[in-house]
Amino acid sequence: MRAVNKRNLTVVALIVFLVVLAIEHRFKTEPEAVPVIQQQASASASSASAGLPAPAFSLEDSTGNVYKVGGPRQKALIVNFWASWCEPCQLEAPELNKMALKYKDVLDIYGINVTSQDYKPNAERFIRKYMLAFPVMFDSKGKVFDKYQGQVFPTNVLIDKNGVISEVILGALTAEELEKKIIALTGS
């Protein structure tokens, strides 16, 4: 009789454990942003805040095209800082693709892989997997990410046609939120 009670108690304890585990898993939210471990702060880091001019930089993509940021432009711009291992970045990539294609006449999107926090072959696989429809550059030493005071992945910097930062978004947005911000940025 005692063995039966011990077995029943063990079964009840196991069931309670599994129920608690299931409840915890159900209420666990998906990460919206992944914090970055800063290796060292740049002494010459510019301020990257809404209302200020976007810190200037130029980076080359894998085919040799050079992309520049800083000063007035023909289209509004989203600078998307990402890493291949970042789960929110993986969720965001298809939405950024859709927006890049949908708003191509009024918006540029530059993807910047912060390669100092990533592994370049993984980043290249990420680009192929998500068939990114916008230019992607590699910030191999993290200098551009530092200029923009990057802290999390993804970080999206919305820059208007005058070259002024309209917003810095830390973490991923839903497709609807992203589109509302693009409409506000571009006036579309």
C-alpha positions as a printed Julia matrix, in Angstrom:
188×3 Matrix{Float64}:
  0.0    0.0     0.0
  2.86   2.41    0.82
  4.5    1.81   -2.58
  1.21   2.72   -4.28
  0.99   5.99   -2.28
  4.6    6.89   -3.15
  3.93   6.18   -6.83
  0.72   8.25   -6.77
  2.53  11.1    -5.01
  5.31  10.94   -7.62
  2.78  11.01  -10.48
  0.94  13.99   -8.94
  4.22  15.85   -8.41
  5.22  15.19  -12.02
  1.87  16.43  -13.3
  2.11  19.61  -11.19
  5.65  20.2   -12.48
  4.54  19.79  -16.11
  1.56  22.12  -15.62
  3.79  24.8   -14.07
  6.28  24.4   -16.92
  3.51  24.69  -19.54
  2.08  27.82  -17.9
  5.51  29.43  -17.68
  6.18  28.64  -21.34
  2.81  30.04  -22.45
  3.32  33.38  -20.72
  6.92  33.76  -21.77
  7.08  36.54  -24.39
  9.23  36.48  -27.47
 12.3   38.7   -27.17
 11.75  42.09  -28.78
 15.4   43.06  -28.68
 18.65  41.34  -27.91
 21.15  43.37  -25.83
 24.64  43.7   -27.2
 27.79  43.37  -25.15
 29.77  46.47  -25.99
 33.44  45.68  -26.37
 34.54  49.27  -25.94
 32.92  52.64  -26.39
 34.24  54.79  -29.15
 35.74  58.01  -27.88
 34.58  59.83  -31.01
 31.04  58.47  -30.98
 28.54  60.95  -32.33
 25.16  61.42  -30.81
 22.36  59.58  -32.59
 19.05  60.88  -31.29
 15.79  62.03  -32.78
 16.01  65.58  -34.07
 19.77  65.47  -34.66
 21.6   64.98  -37.96
 22.4   61.33  -38.67
 26.07  60.6   -38.0
 27.85  60.37  -41.35
 29.39  57.14  -42.58
 30.07  55.22  -45.75
 30.23  51.45  -46.05
 30.8   49.09  -48.94
 28.59  46.1   -49.73
 29.99  42.74  -50.86
 29.89  43.78  -54.54
 31.9   46.97  -54.03
 29.03  49.5   -54.08
 29.53  52.28  -51.53
 26.56  53.57  -49.56
 26.73  56.88  -47.71
 24.67  58.37  -44.93
 24.9   61.96  -43.75
 23.22  65.07  -45.09
 20.2   65.54  -47.36
 19.05  62.64  -49.54
 16.5   61.96  -52.26
 14.58  59.41  -50.18
 13.94  58.78  -46.52
 16.12  56.02  -45.06
 15.96  53.23  -42.52
 19.32  52.01  -41.27
 18.78  48.52  -39.86
 21.52  47.17  -37.56
 21.28  43.39  -37.15
 23.1   40.15  -36.36
 22.39  36.71  -37.81
 21.97  35.05  -34.4
 19.38  37.6   -33.25
 15.92  36.0   -33.16
 14.0   39.3   -33.45
 16.2   40.17  -36.46
 15.19  36.89  -38.09
 11.51  37.68  -37.49
 11.92  41.23  -38.79
 13.83  40.44  -42.01
 10.81  39.32  -44.11
  8.85  42.42  -43.06
 11.73  44.74  -43.94
 11.88  43.03  -47.34
  8.19  43.7   -47.94
  8.55  47.34  -46.92
 11.67  47.79  -49.07
  9.74  46.6   -52.12
  6.47  48.35  -51.32
  8.01  51.76  -50.57
 11.01  51.61  -52.94
 10.08  54.93  -54.61
 10.18  56.92  -51.35
 12.35  54.87  -48.97
 15.78  53.29  -48.9
 16.63  50.58  -46.39
 20.28  49.85  -45.61
 20.94  46.66  -43.7
 24.09  46.77  -41.63
 25.36  43.53  -40.19
 27.36  44.36  -37.09
 30.01  41.83  -37.97
 32.06  42.69  -34.88
 29.22  41.0   -32.93
 28.57  38.25  -35.5
 30.3   35.7   -37.74
 30.44  36.87  -41.36
 29.68  33.46  -42.97
 26.53  33.24  -40.81
 25.57  36.76  -41.85
 26.03  35.84  -45.52
 23.78  32.77  -45.01
 21.19  35.04  -43.34
 21.21  37.35  -46.39
 20.68  34.39  -48.75
 18.04  32.74  -46.55
 15.88  35.87  -46.31
 16.75  37.02  -49.87
 17.21  40.57  -48.6
 15.89  43.02  -51.17
 17.93  45.97  -49.91
 21.66  46.73  -49.74
 23.54  45.03  -46.91
 26.89  46.17  -45.61
 29.25  44.69  -43.02
 30.34  46.82  -40.06
 33.38  44.66  -39.39
 34.75  46.67  -36.47
 31.43  47.96  -35.13
 32.42  51.6   -35.7
 29.15  52.6   -37.36
 27.12  50.8   -34.69
 29.13  52.71  -32.07
 28.48  56.03  -33.86
 24.78  55.31  -33.55
 25.2   54.3   -29.9
 23.93  50.8   -30.67
 22.81  48.79  -27.67
 20.41  46.11  -28.96
 19.61  44.08  -32.04
 17.75  44.99  -34.07
 18.15  48.76  -34.02
 16.35  50.73  -36.72
 17.24  54.36  -37.3
 14.65  56.34  -39.28
 16.23  59.23  -41.18
 14.25  61.82  -43.13
 15.17  63.35  -46.5
 17.01  66.18  -44.73
 19.38  63.69  -43.12
 17.84  64.19  -39.67
 17.03  61.26  -37.41
 13.3   61.12  -36.86
 13.39  58.09  -34.55
 15.64  55.37  -33.18
 13.77  52.11  -32.64
 15.36  49.61  -30.28
 13.99  46.14  -30.94
 11.62  44.72  -33.51
  8.22  46.14  -34.38
  5.16  44.41  -35.72
  4.59  44.78  -39.46
  1.73  47.21  -38.78
  3.8   49.39  -36.44
  6.69  49.47  -38.91
  4.44  50.45  -41.78
  2.84  53.29  -39.75
  6.29  54.65  -38.98
  7.33  54.4   -42.65
  4.19  56.25  -43.73
  4.89  59.0   -41.18
  8.55  59.19  -42.23
  7.88  59.31  -45.98
  4.55  61.14  -46.0
  3.13  58.32  -48.15
